[in-house]
Amino acid sequence: MYPPPRKDFIALTLSDPHSRDAYNNGKHRRRSCWRKWKQLSRLQRSLILFLLILLLVVGLLFYPSMSEQWRGWSDKEEWLELNDRGFKAEPSPAPGRAPAPVVQPHLGDAAADPVALAKPREPRIPVLAKPPAKRKTSLNKRGPPSLQKEANVSRLNGGGKPDVAPQEAGEEEEEDQDKTIVSWRGAMIEADRATEPSPSAAPKEAAAPLPPINPTAAAAATLEVSSRNVSRLEAVCDAFRHAWKGYKDYAWGHDELKPISKSYSEWFGLGLTLVDSLDTMWILGLKEEFAEAKSWVENELSFDKNVDVNLFETTIRVLGGLLSTYHLSGEPVFLEKAKDLGSRLMPAFKTPSKIPYSDVNIGKGTAHPPRWTSDSTVAEVTSIQLEFRELSHLTQDPQYQDVVNEVSKLVHQLPGKHDGLVPMFINTNSGQFSHKGVFTLGARADSYYEYLLKQWIQGGKTEDHLLEDYLQAIEGVKKHLVRQTGPSRLTIVGELSHYRFSAKMDHLVCFLPGTLALGVHNGLPGDHMDLAVQLMETCYQMYKQMETGLSPEIAHFSLQGGAGQDVVVKPADGHNLLRPETVESLFYMYRFTKNAKYRDWGWDILQSFNKYTKVPNGGYTSISNVRDPANPGPRDKMESFFLDSSEMAFSGRPSTSNKLTPDW
């Protein structure tokens, strides 16, 4: 029953004697308060009024931030309400057990489409101040539209058809009406088309009526596009075969090829190029080459040697190569070798702070920092987690996962960050950041940010501290490091040194567009795709604006208006090491948007590699000067990671450096 109107309620209340006495007593108290106020001195009354005004001003100043926080809590209630309606939280892994982050190694007939085996999970999102855009939700679809049907398939039956629950007619009709998939905070994907930049990226235009379709012309165009794609794919395979021929002829079983001098160089003596190439050969269907390499791994690769290896480089190139090849082929020898190597790398974590040393002697079982410092780089100690966690998952031995998870948790809690951005160095004795005040997404820090997202995906989107660190870092990047160039308004990610901005961008930073796109694909904010599209253009221009069509190792950008080039290359920065970051991001962008320009850009880059770095007798070489097509200055070295990513120039295959994420 509702209370009576206010006036009637007062009248009814005062008609009662006790209520009337209480009302009169209240009047006397108010008069008494006024007399006491008049008895105060003028100074006292002025002081009280001043304090009241001060409180009012402070309240007005803090109101916007408080209101944002209240809206955040309101957003949390909406999210919890959605959770109650349809979302089901994934159970956390049992204590002491490794998570199950990836596709099972023995894929059988279903291995043709790993995406079909990865059941999508809704993220457990920390509450942020900015509320999400309210859109109509569809709770049973995830991922790029071209893969949505497969994403809802948990198994493939014997006939190769997905086991999908039958739909009622009403449900099918309702699904046709609701074609929009909405993730948290407005990350929206249209069901009947690929992921596109958010509406802010381009003005809306009225759709013009389509002309009549000529079936003959359409078929011819389809045939032309298909034949072009096939020829490009074959060209990529030919490029790999050419590089592999040089390695096989002149550097077999050694770390890296020196294609011009037809010799080799050793770093750790672990056959880096061979192991790094295994999964690529499997993906490209090069069965003969794969069989030869497998035989070498089985019979010749030994870790029982007195040699110091770098923990980070050995993990990402050798341990990661073995694990990803095991997932693709199911051959036990690769897992056996991975377990042997992982156990030999464990002494690196025996430090006072649990932050690992940079170098390990895999024969003696000892570890130490570099001779000149007790610091490790932040990127190195935070970019070994995917491989060690996966090793625990496959062997059911939690020791590998435990040591790297401890590192992640320690870094998560450290002071010295700047809006989610981390310094470049960390001390292995104290466990604290060192050389503070310098923030970059380039060398020594880059893969810290990349691995935050990929670990979160790998762990089933249950580790909130990883997601929190990633989202804070991206906001920090947008706030402190993003600028636009003067001539062409390209978006760049620069560096911050003691609050001073530098328009310097390493080629390594070009991992970021693909990482942002991968995050949006997994339900993170849709505006991350806007930044991904802008940065992808910039990374491509770092190639296109050079005379050789190849990017420098480091680019400086002009922030001044007017004509001229955006990219400025200093003499010491003009080399190209055959790095894969830009091409990997192009792969992600093409997969998630289906925009053919990204595949075309990858093709352009491959053409430039063929023109200026291909060595006639076999192999490719890094060069010293991307601005001098007449004399690019061959360096006589082919990095192992070139064969780990060259297949992506066609943008039709997943990156072998990301086999350990379950999203493919």
C-alpha positions in Angstrom: 0.0 0.0 0.0 1.4 3.4 -1.0 1.6 6.3 1.6 -0.9 9.2 1.3 0.1 12.4 -0.5 2.4 14.6 1.5 -0.1 17.3 2.6 -2.7 14.8 3.7 0.0 12.8 5.5 1.1 16.0 7.5 -2.6 16.8 8.4 -3.2 13.2 9.6 0.0 13.3 11.6 -0.8 16.6 13.4 -4.3 15.5 14.3 -2.7 13.1 16.8 -1.9 14.9 20.2 1.5 13.2 20.6 2.5 14.1 17.1 1.3 17.7 17.6 3.5 18.0 20.8 6.5 16.6 18.9 5.9 19.1 16.1 5.8 22.0 18.6 8.9 20.8 20.3 10.7 20.8 17.0 9.7 24.4 16.4 11.2 25.4 19.8 14.4 23.5 19.0 14.8 25.4 15.7 14.3 28.7 17.5 16.9 27.7 20.1 19.4 26.9 17.4 18.9 30.3 15.8 19.4 32.0 19.2 22.7 30.1 19.6 23.8 31.1 16.1 23.1 34.8 17.0 25.2 34.4 20.2 28.3 33.4 18.2 30.8 36.1 17.4 31.1 37.4 13.8 34.4 35.7 13.4 33.0 32.3 14.5 30.1 32.6 12.1 32.4 33.7 9.3 34.6 30.7 9.9 31.7 28.2 9.9 30.3 29.7 6.7 33.8 29.6 5.1 34.1 25.9 6.0 30.6 25.1 4.5 31.5 26.9 1.3 34.8 25.1 1.1 33.0 21.7 1.5 30.6 22.7 -1.2 33.4 23.6 -3.7 35.3 20.4 -2.9 32.1 18.4 -3.5 31.5 20.1 -6.9 35.1 19.4 -7.9 35.0 15.7 -7.0 31.4 15.1 -8.3 32.4 14.1 -11.9 34.8 11.4 -10.9 32.4 10.1 -8.2 29.6 10.0 -10.7 31.8 8.0 -13.1 32.5 5.6 -10.4 28.8 5.3 -9.5 28.1 4.6 -13.2 30.8 2.0 -13.1 29.0 0.2 -10.2 25.8 0.5 -12.1 27.5 -1.1 -15.1 28.7 -3.9 -12.8 25.1 -4.5 -11.7 24.0 -4.7 -15.4 26.8 -7.1 -16.1 25.8 -9.3 -13.2 22.2 -9.2 -14.3 23.3 -10.3 -17.8 25.3 -13.0 -16.1 22.2 -14.3 -14.3 20.2 -14.3 -17.5 22.5 -16.3 -19.7 26.2 -16.1 -19.1 27.8 -18.9 -17.0 31.1 -18.4 -15.4 33.8 -20.9 -16.1 35.0 -22.8 -13.1 38.4 -21.9 -11.9 41.1 -24.6 -12.2 41.6 -26.7 -9.1 44.6 -25.7 -6.9 47.8 -27.3 -7.9 46.6 -28.4 -11.3 47.6 -26.9 -14.6 44.9 -25.2 -16.6 43.7 -26.6 -19.9 44.5 -23.7 -22.1 44.9 -25.1 -25.5 43.5 -27.5 -28.1 44.3 -31.2 -27.4 47.4 -32.4 -29.2 45.8 -35.5 -30.9 43.3 -33.8 -33.1 42.4 -36.6 -35.4 39.9 -35.8 -38.1 38.8 -32.6 -36.4 42.2 -31.1 -36.6 41.4 -29.5 -39.9 39.6 -26.7 -38.1 41.0 -26.0 -34.6 38.5 -23.1 -34.2 35.7 -25.6 -34.2 37.2 -27.2 -31.1 37.6 -24.1 -29.1 34.4 -23.4 -27.2 34.2 -19.7 -26.7 34.0 -18.3 -23.2 32.7 -15.0 -21.9 35.4 -12.9 -20.2 35.2 -12.2 -16.5 35.6 -8.4 -16.8 36.8 -6.1 -14.1 34.5 -3.1 -13.7 35.8 0.0 -15.4 34.6 3.6 -15.0 33.2 4.0 -18.5 29.9 2.2 -19.0 29.4 -0.1 -21.9 27.4 0.8 -24.9 24.0 -0.8 -24.5 23.2 -3.0 -27.4 21.1 -5.9 -28.1 22.9 -9.1 -27.0 23.1 -12.5 -28.5 24.7 -14.9 -26.0 25.5 -17.9 -28.1 27.8 -16.5 -30.8 31.4 -15.5 -30.7 34.3 -14.8 -33.1 34.6 -13.7 -36.7 31.4 -14.3 -38.6 33.0 -16.6 -41.1 33.8 -18.9 -38.2 30.7 -18.5 -36.0 29.1 -21.7 -37.2 32.2 -23.6 -36.3 32.6 -21.8 -33.0 29.3 -23.4 -31.8 30.4 -26.9 -32.6 31.9 -28.8 -29.7 32.8 -32.1 -31.6 32.6 -33.5 -35.1 30.8 -36.7 -35.5 32.0 -39.6 -37.6 30.4 -38.3 -40.7 32.3 -35.0 -40.4 29.1 -33.1 -39.6 28.9 -30.9 -36.5 26.9 -32.2 -33.6 24.5 -29.2 -33.2 21.3 -29.3 -31.3 18.2 -29.0 -33.5 16.5 -25.6 -33.5 12.9 -25.0 -33.2 11.3 -23.0 -36.0 10.7 -20.0 -33.7 14.3 -20.0 -32.6 15.5 -20.0 -36.2 13.3 -17.1 -37.0 14.4 -15.2 -34.0 18.0 -15.8 -34.9 17.4 -14.3 -38.3 16.1 -11.2 -36.7 19.0 -10.8 -34.3 22.1 -10.7 -36.4 24.3 -8.8 -34.0 26.8 -10.2 -31.5 27.7 -7.9 -28.7 30.5 -8.4 -26.2 31.1 -6.4 -23.1 31.8 -2.6 -23.5 30.5 -2.4 -27.0 32.8 -4.8 -28.9 30.3 -5.6 -31.7 30.6 -7.9 -34.6 28.0 -8.3 -37.3 26.9 -11.8 -37.9 26.7 -11.7 -41.7 30.0 -9.9 -42.3 33.5 -9.8 -41.0 34.7 -7.6 -38.2 34.8 -3.9 -39.3 36.1 -0.8 -37.6 33.6 0.8 -35.3 31.3 3.4 -36.9 33.6 6.2 -35.7 36.2 5.1 -38.2 34.2 6.1 -41.2 31.1 8.3 -41.9 27.9 6.6 -42.7 26.6 6.8 -46.2 23.3 5.9 -47.7 23.4 2.6 -49.4 23.1 2.9 -53.2 21.0 0.3 -55.1 23.2 -2.5 -56.4 23.4 -3.0 -60.2 22.1 -6.3 -61.7 24.6 -9.1 -61.4 25.9 -10.7 -64.5 26.3 -14.4 -63.6 29.0 -15.0 -66.2 31.0 -12.0 -65.2 30.7 -12.9 -61.5 31.9 -16.4 -62.1 34.9 -15.1 -64.2 35.8 -12.7 -61.4 35.6 -15.4 -58.8 37.8 -17.7 -60.9 40.3 -14.8 -61.4 40.5 -14.1 -57.7 40.8 -17.8 -56.8 43.6 -18.4 -59.3 45.5 -15.3 -58.1 45.3 -16.5 -54.5 46.5 -20.0 -55.5 49.5 -18.5 -57.4 50.3 -16.3 -54.4 50.2 -19.2 -52.0 52.5 -21.2 -54.3 54.9 -18.2 -54.4 55.0 -18.2 -50.6 55.8 -21.9 -50.5 58.5 -21.3 -53.1 60.0 -18.6 -50.9 60.1 -20.9 -48.0 61.6 -23.7 -50.1 64.3 -21.3 -51.3 65.2 -20.2 -47.8 65.2 -23.9 -46.6 67.4 -24.9 -49.5 70.1 -22.5 -48.4 69.9 -23.7 -44.8 69.9 -27.4 -45.8 72.9 -27.0 -48.2 75.1 -24.8 -46.0 73.9 -24.7 -42.4 72.2 -28.1 -41.7 71.8 -28.7 -37.9 73.4 -25.3 -37.0 71.6 -22.3 -35.6 71.6 -19.7 -38.5 72.4 -19.5 -42.2 74.9 -17.1 -43.6 73.6 -17.2 -47.2 76.2 -15.0 -49.0 79.3 -16.8 -47.6 77.4 -20.1 -47.8 78.2 -21.0 -44.2 76.6 -20.8 -40.8 76.8 -19.2 -37.4 76.2 -20.7 -34.0 74.5 -19.1 -31.1 73.5 -21.9 -28.7 74.2 -24.9 -31.0 70.6 -26.1 -30.9 69.6 -26.0 -34.5 67.5 -22.8 -34.0 66.4 -22.4 -37.6 65.5 -26.0 -38.1 63.4 -26.2 -34.9 61.8 -22.8 -35.6 60.8 -24.0 -39.0 59.1 -27.3 -38.1 55.6 -26.0 -37.6 55.8 -23.9 -40.7 56.7 -26.9 -42.9 53.8 -28.8 -41.4 51.4 -26.0 -42.2 52.6 -25.6 -45.7 52.4 -29.3 -46.4 56.1 -29.8 -47.1 56.1 -33.4 -46.0 59.5 -34.4 -47.3 61.3 -31.5 -45.7 59.4 -32.0 -42.4 60.4 -35.7 -42.3 64.1 -34.8 -42.7 63.9 -32.2 -40.0 62.0 -34.6 -37.7 64.7 -37.2 -38.1 67.4 -34.7 -37.1 65.5 -33.7 -34.0 65.0 -37.3 -33.1 68.5 -38.5 -33.7 70.8 -35.4 -33.4 69.2 -32.8 -31.2 70.7 -33.0 -27.7 70.4 -30.6 -24.8 73.1 -32.4 -22.8 75.9 -29.9 -23.6 77.9 -27.5 -21.6 76.6 -24.3 -23.1 75.0 -21.1 -21.8 71.7 -20.2 -23.5 69.4 -17.2 -23.2 66.3 -18.3 -21.3 63.9 -16.1 -23.4 65.3 -16.8 -26.8 65.6 -20.6 -26.2 62.0 -20.6 -24.8 60.3 -18.8 -27.7 62.4 -20.4 -30.5 63.1 -24.0 -29.4 60.7 -24.8 -26.6 57.8 -23.1 -28.4 58.8 -24.6 -31.8 58.8 -28.1 -30.3 55.4 -27.7 -28.5 53.6 -26.2 -31.5 54.9 -28.9 -33.7 53.7 -31.5 -31.3 50.3 -30.0 -31.4 50.2 -30.0 -35.2 51.7 -33.5 -35.8 51.0 -35.4 -32.6 54.5 -36.9 -32.8 55.6 -37.8 -29.2 59.3 -37.1 -29.9 58.6 -33.3 -30.0 57.0 -33.4 -26.5 59.8 -35.6 -25.1 62.4 -33.1 -26.3 60.3 -30.2 -25.0 60.1 -31.7 -21.6 63.8 -32.4 -21.5 64.6 -28.8 -22.5 62.0 -27.3 -20.1 63.5 -29.2 -17.1 67.0 -27.9 -18.0 65.8 -24.3 -18.1 64.3 -24.4 -14.6 67.5 -23.4 -12.7 67.0 -19.9 -14.1 64.2 -19.3 -11.6 66.3 -20.0 -8.5 66.9 -16.4 -7.6 66.3 -14.4 -4.4 63.3 -12.7 -6.0 61.9 -15.5 -8.2 62.5 -13.2 -11.2 64.6 -15.5 -13.5 68.1 -15.0 -14.5 68.7 -14.3 -18.2 71.2 -17.1 -18.9 71.2 -20.9 -18.1 73.8 -23.5 -18.6 71.6 -26.4 -19.8 74.4 -29.0 -19.2 75.5 -28.0 -15.8 72.2 -26.9 -14.4 73.4 -23.4 -13.3 72.1 -20.0 -14.1 73.3 -16.4 -13.8 72.6 -12.9 -15.0 74.6 -11.1 -17.7 78.2 -10.4 -16.6 77.6 -6.6 -16.7 74.4 -6.4 -14.6 72.0 -8.1 -12.3 69.0 -6.9 -14.2 66.8 -8.8 -16.6 64.6 -7.1 -19.2 60.9 -7.0 -18.4 60.0 -8.5 -21.8 62.2 -11.5 -21.3 60.9 -12.5 -17.9 57.3 -12.0 -18.9 57.3 -13.6 -22.3 58.1 -17.2 -21.5 54.7 -17.9 -19.8 52.8 -19.3 -22.8 55.4 -22.1 -23.4 56.0 -23.1 -19.8 52.2 -23.1 -18.9 51.6 -25.3 -22.0 54.4 -27.7 -21.0 52.6 -28.1 -17.7 49.3 -28.7 -19.4 50.7 -31.4 -21.7 52.9 -33.2 -19.1 50.5 -32.7 -16.1 53.6 -31.4 -14.2 52.7 -28.1 -12.5 56.3 -27.0 -11.8 56.8 -25.2 -15.1 53.5 -23.3 -14.8 54.1 -22.4 -11.1 57.4 -20.6 -11.7 56.2 -18.4 -14.5 52.8 -17.7 -12.9 54.7 -16.5 -9.8 56.6 -14.0 -12.1 53.4 -12.7 -13.6 51.9 -12.2 -10.1 55.0 -10.4 -8.8 55.1 -8.0 -11.8 51.3 -7.4 -11.4 51.9 -6.1 -7.9 55.0 -4.0 -8.5 55.1 -0.2 -8.0 56.7 1.9 -10.6 54.2 1.5 -13.4 52.8 4.5 -15.2 49.1 4.0 -16.0 49.8 0.4 -16.8 53.0 1.0 -18.7 56.1 -0.8 -17.3 59.8 0.1 -17.2 62.2 -1.9 -19.3 64.3 -3.6 -16.6 63.8 -5.6 -13.5 66.4 -6.6 -10.9 66.7 -10.3 -10.2 67.9 -9.7 -6.6 65.3 -7.2 -5.4 62.5 -8.2 -7.7 61.9 -4.4 -8.3 61.8 -2.4 -11.5 65.0 -0.6 -12.3 65.9 2.3 -14.6 62.5 3.7 -14.0 60.9 6.5 -16.0 61.4 5.2 -19.6 58.3 3.6 -21.2 58.2 2.0 -24.6 56.4 -0.8 -26.6 59.6 -1.5 -28.4 62.7 -3.5 -27.5 62.9 -4.8 -23.9 59.2 -4.3 -23.1 57.2 -5.2 -26.2 56.1 -8.8 -25.6 55.2 -8.1 -22.0 52.0 -6.5 -23.3 51.4 -9.1 -26.0 51.7 -12.0 -23.6 49.2 -10.5 -21.1 46.4 -10.9 -23.6 47.5 -14.3 -24.9 47.9 -15.7 -21.4 44.5 -14.6 -20.5 43.1 -16.3 -23.6 45.2 -19.4 -23.0 44.0 -19.8 -19.5 40.3 -19.8 -20.5 39.8 -16.0 -19.7 39.8 -16.7 -15.9 42.9 -14.9 -14.7 41.5 -11.4 -14.0 44.9 -9.9 -13.1 46.2 -10.5 -16.6 43.1 -8.8 -18.2 43.3 -6.0 -15.8 47.0 -5.3 -16.6 46.3 -5.5 -20.3 43.4 -3.1 -20.3 45.2 -0.6 -18.1 48.3 -0.8 -20.3 46.3 -0.1 -23.5 44.7 2.9 -21.8 48.2 4.1 -20.8 49.4 3.7 -24.4 46.5 5.8 -25.7 47.0 8.4 -23.0 50.8 8.8 -23.2 52.3 7.3 -26.3 49.8 7.8 -29.2 50.4 10.7 -31.5 49.7 11.6 -35.1 52.2 12.6 -37.7 52.1 16.0 -39.4 52.2 15.2 -43.2 49.7 12.3 -43.5 48.1 12.1 -40.0 49.5 8.6 -39.4 48.9 7.2 -35.9 52.1 6.2 -34.1 53.1 4.8 -30.7 56.1 6.6 -29.5 58.2 6.5 -26.3 58.2 8.4 -23.0 61.5 9.2 -21.2 61.0 10.9 -17.9 57.8 12.6 -19.1 59.4 13.7 -22.4 57.8 12.2 -25.5 59.8 10.9 -28.4 58.3 10.1 -31.9 60.4 7.0 -32.1 58.8 3.7 -33.0 60.6 0.3 -33.3 59.5 -2.2 -35.9 58.8 -4.4 -32.9 55.9 -2.2 -32.0 54.0 -3.5 -35.0 52.9 -6.5 -33.0 50.3 -4.2 -31.5 47.7 -4.0 -34.3 47.3 -7.7 -34.4 47.2 -8.0 -30.6 44.5 -5.4 -30.4 42.5 -7.1 -33.1 42.9 -10.4 -31.3 41.6 -8.8 -28.1 38.5 -7.4 -29.8 37.9 -10.8 -31.4 37.8 -12.2 -27.8 35.3 -9.7 -26.5 37.4 -6.7 -25.5 36.5 -3.0 -26.2 35.5 -2.3 -29.8 37.5 1.0 -29.9 40.7 -1.1 -29.7 39.9 -2.1 -33.3 39.9 1.6 -34.3 43.5 1.9 -33.0 44.5 -1.4 -34.6 43.3 -0.2 -38.0 45.2 3.1 -37.7 48.4 1.5 -36.5 48.3 -1.2 -39.2 48.3 1.6 -41.8 51.3 3.2 -40.1 53.3 -0.1 -40.0 52.6 -0.7 -43.7 53.7 2.9 -44.4 57.0 2.1 -42.7 57.6 -0.3 -45.6 55.9 1.6 -48.4 57.7 4.9 -47.9 61.1 3.2 -48.1 62.8 3.0 -51.4 63.3 -0.8 -51.1 59.7 -1.3 -49.8 61.2 -2.7 -46.6 60.9 -1.2 -43.1 63.8 0.1 -41.0 64.5 -1.4 -37.6 63.6 1.9 -36.0 61.6 4.8 -37.5 61.3 8.4 -36.3 58.2 10.3 -37.3 57.7 13.9 -38.2 55.0 15.5 -36.1 55.2 18.9 -37.9 52.6 19.8 -40.4 53.3 20.4 -44.1 54.5 18.3 -47.0 57.1 15.6 -46.8 57.5 12.1 -45.6 56.2 10.9 -42.3 59.0 8.4 -41.7 62.5 9.7 -40.9 65.3 7.1 -40.8 68.6 7.8 -39.0 71.7 6.2 -40.4 72.1 3.7 -37.6 68.5 2.6 -37.7 68.1 1.8 -41.4 68.7 -2.0 -41.3 66.1 -4.7 -41.8 66.5 -8.0 -39.9 63.6 -9.9 -41.7 61.4 -9.3 -38.7 57.8 -10.8 -38.7 55.8 -8.4 -36.5 54.1 -6.4 -39.3 53.2 -9.4 -41.4 51.9 -11.2 -38.3 49.6 -8.3 -37.6 48.5 -8.3 -41.2 47.5 -11.9 -40.8 45.3 -11.1 -37.8 43.7 -8.1 -39.5 42.9 -10.1 -42.6 41.5 -13.0 -40.6 39.2 -10.8 -38.4 38.1 -8.2 -41.0 38.3 -10.1 -44.2 39.5 -6.9 -45.8 41.6 -8.1 -48.8 43.9 -5.0 -48.6 45.8 -6.6 -45.7 46.5 -9.7 -47.7 47.6 -7.5 -50.6 49.9 -5.5 -48.3 51.5 -8.8 -47.1 52.0 -9.7 -50.8 53.7 -6.4 -51.5 56.1 -7.0 -48.5 57.0 -10.5 -49.8 57.8 -9.0 -53.2 60.2 -6.6 -51.6 61.9 -9.3 -49.7 62.3 -11.3 -52.9 63.7 -8.3 -54.7 66.2 -7.0 -52.2 67.0 -9.9 -49.7 66.8 -13.1 -51.7 70.2 -14.8 -52.3 70.4 -16.7 -55.6 72.0 -19.9 -54.2 69.4 -20.2 -51.4 68.3 -18.2 -48.3 67.5 -14.6 -47.6 69.7 -12.0 -45.9 69.1 -9.1 -43.6 70.2 -5.8 -45.1 71.9 -2.6 -43.8 70.1 0.2 -45.6 66.4 0.1 -46.6 66.8 3.5 -48.3 69.4 2.5 -50.9 67.9 0.0 -53.4 71.1 0.1 -55.5 73.2 -1.0 -52.6 71.1 -2.2 -49.6 74.2 -3.7 -47.9 73.6 -7.4 -47.4 74.5 -8.5 -43.9 75.0 -12.2 -44.6 72.6 -13.5 -42.0 69.2 -15.1 -42.1 67.4 -15.0 -38.7 65.6 -18.2 -37.6 62.4 -16.3 -37.1 62.2 -15.5 -40.9 61.2 -19.1 -41.6 58.8 -19.1 -38.7 56.6 -16.4 -40.2 57.3 -16.3 -44.0 54.1 -18.3 -44.7 52.0 -15.4 -43.4 52.9 -13.1 -46.2 49.9 -14.6 -48.0 47.9 -14.2 -44.8 46.2 -17.5 -45.2 47.8 -19.4 -42.4 48.0 -18.9 -38.6 51.2 -17.5 -37.1 53.4 -20.3 -35.8 54.5 -18.0 -33.0 50.9 -18.2 -31.6 50.2 -21.9 -31.8 49.8 -21.9 -28.1 46.7 -19.8 -28.0 43.5 -21.9 -28.5 41.7 -19.5 -30.7 42.6 -20.9 -34.1 
